[in-house]
């Protein structure tokens, strides 16, 4: 797990190595263990590897320090968090015997041992125990088709010296980030936007369409564009070739809606088998690892299955705030007692400051829709203090198996449209029983709107509670073909089904921004986060499971509950409430942060923003702060702090 940086001048102009060094140094948090560089001239085939004062001793003895000036037009920088093969043999940029290819790679290939054996049978030899070398040899053997072999998370850049090009790729689900800037003659890449902005090579300009979509409709990272107008991300499941002619991007993996089949027993067995194997592979590590434990079924499943695979001590890490809405300790304790884990708790404090939040926004590179990822960030501090470098996390379970109440309306609409009256009646009956009249009536109303209108109209209806539209200038209009890159996967706007809503959640509306937070929070604390539920084999299998096994008689994630029977404590399997990462966002914004928020909203800098009507915001706040939409004050606050951090200062 590491950080990437690079500059490629397509016109042959020399790169500035000081700028490359600064791009790499900025992300020391992503890789505190080692640093390395490559500079190359694509015209003369000149290539050299370099060290810095942050490189380990053995690398400094092998490679000269990166020069302050060069005639080379390509530079690659790397920061390393050592997880697999901690020796100098795992140093990057890494090359192979022929020195025809050089790689910088962020992530983990979990099945690298199996691929390594296959490559050995084809005649390849290895100098290290790292997954990086396996990845590089895979590219030599299979070219871009190597991506189909990998089970893992990755963002990688390979300098293919023979073909005078870069091969750039990102994992199927977009777990690991790869940001870039391309102006026709210069291609820059990085793990985080701040690297590009602070390099001085990219103008710090706000993408006001993205900001508008965020504030009006809580849209986050649904398309390649970022909050910076000159920076975008390589889409998930995509690769690119970059050479003197420009960029060519292709999709190598697209999640498909499969044919639902199989019995309940067969489906639950496959879920258990695949999740078990996903966890087995993700327990491979040369450093201590732990598990994020919330008390929900996802993290509990990971912890309980992991316990069956190892007798080693496993640390768990949890967050709670006082009050029943935010405290899941009784469920967490059930897992800890059963598995004999070593628990650590972060007790959430209400005494937080603007300074803390501003520092966190620096790591995020973007505003956020609520405070729950800030709580997760605090939890990672606990993980780091315990000396843990790898953390297994339950992200993705809700999107695979319909865990959020959000999905209920789509299933109700699907049952109505397909005339499954018995199933419809049983689900609605259970819904009233579990959630009460008000919440159930709301779901039925939203289901009727699903049947009536387009997804965008429905989304605007749903997000009325989140945003006060008159506070923001202009309607958000998505630009068509703004990027030369392919768009993020979309769904059929005429389809009404639970599966379509799950597909949209995984590829657009939910998972992309949650993975973004997960990456930034973990790496800010030099920790590798692994997400077993997002093993692509399990993700693909989830779409071969009939809808009625995901929501069954009003019970969400029914198939996972079935698969985890006799593994996870019954008290957790029988839970019907959905807390999520409970965080007192409203209490923070309306009470503990009231004064600094008021000062922010009355500041000259805030009033000068073109992406918000500052005076209207002031007026509404002075009238009654409770008139804002849900978490709206948090979004406005973090947007302004982001602007001050990245735009005003640079």
HELIX and SHEET records of a PDB file:
HELIX    1   1 UNK A   17  UNK A   25  1                                   9    
HELIX    2   2 UNK A   28  UNK A   30  5                                   3    
HELIX    3   3 UNK A   57  UNK A   62  1                                   6    
HELIX    4   4 UNK A   88  UNK A   90  5                                   3    
HELIX    5   5 UNK A  112  UNK A  121  1                                  10    
HELIX    6   6 UNK A  131  UNK A  142  1                                  12    
HELIX    7   7 UNK A  143  UNK A  149  5                                   7    
HELIX    8   8 UNK A  193  UNK A  198  1                                   6    
HELIX    9   9 UNK A  208  UNK A  217  1                                  10    
HELIX   10  10 UNK A  264  UNK A  282  1                                  19    
HELIX   11  11 UNK A  297  UNK A  309  1                                  13    
HELIX   12  12 UNK A  329  UNK A  339  1                                  11    
HELIX   13  13 UNK A  354  UNK A  364  1                                  11    
HELIX   14  14 UNK A  372  UNK A  385  1                                  14    
HELIX   15  15 UNK A  397  UNK A  401  1                                   5    
HELIX   16  16 UNK A  405  UNK A  407  5                                   3    
HELIX   17  17 UNK A  408  UNK A  417  1                                  10    
HELIX   18  18 UNK A  421  UNK A  452  1                                  32    
HELIX   19  19 UNK A  455  UNK A  462  1                                   8    
HELIX   20  20 UNK A  463  UNK A  465  5                                   3    
HELIX   21  21 UNK A  469  UNK A  471  5                                   3    
HELIX   22  22 UNK A  498  UNK A  504  1                                   7    
HELIX   23  23 UNK A  505  UNK A  509  3                                   5    
HELIX   24  24 UNK A  511  UNK A  524  1                                  14    
HELIX   25  25 UNK A  532  UNK A  534  5                                   3    
HELIX   26  26 UNK A  536  UNK A  542  1                                   7    
HELIX   27  27 UNK A  547  UNK A  549  5                                   3    
HELIX   28  28 UNK A  558  UNK A  563  1                                   6    
HELIX   29  29 UNK A  570  UNK A  573  1                                   4    
HELIX   30  30 UNK A  585  UNK A  587  1                                   3    
HELIX   31  31 UNK A  588  UNK A  592  3                                   5    
HELIX   32  32 UNK A  594  UNK A  601  1                                   8    
HELIX   33  33 UNK A  604  UNK A  607  1                                   4    
HELIX   34  34 UNK A  614  UNK A  623  1                                  10    
HELIX   35  35 UNK A  625  UNK A  627  5                                   3    
HELIX   36  36 UNK A  632  UNK A  642  1                                  11    
HELIX   37  37 UNK A  643  UNK A  648  3                                   6    
SHEET    1   A 7 UNK A  46  UNK A  50  0                                        
SHEET    2   A 7 UNK A  34  UNK A  41 -1                                        
SHEET    3   A 7 UNK A  74  UNK A  80 -1                                        
SHEET    4   A 7 UNK A   2  UNK A   9 -1                                        
SHEET    5   A 7 UNK A 186  UNK A 190 -1                                        
SHEET    6   A 7 UNK A 179  UNK A 182 -1                                        
SHEET    7   A 7 UNK A 232  UNK A 233 -1                                        
SHEET    1   B 6 UNK A  94  UNK A  95  0                                        
SHEET    2   B 6 UNK A 101  UNK A 109 -1                                        
SHEET    3   B 6 UNK A 152  UNK A 160 -1                                        
SHEET    4   B 6 UNK A 165  UNK A 170 -1                                        
SHEET    5   B 6 UNK A 238  UNK A 243 -1                                        
SHEET    6   B 6 UNK A 246  UNK A 251 -1                                        
SHEET    1   C 5 UNK A 342  UNK A 347  0                                        
SHEET    2   C 5 UNK A 315  UNK A 320  1                                        
SHEET    3   C 5 UNK A 289  UNK A 292  1                                        
SHEET    4   C 5 UNK A 390  UNK A 392  1                                        
SHEET    5   C 5 UNK A 528  UNK A 530  1                                        
SHEET    1   D 2 UNK A 551  UNK A 552  0                                        
SHEET    2   D 2 UNK A 555  UNK A 556 -1                                        
END                                                                             
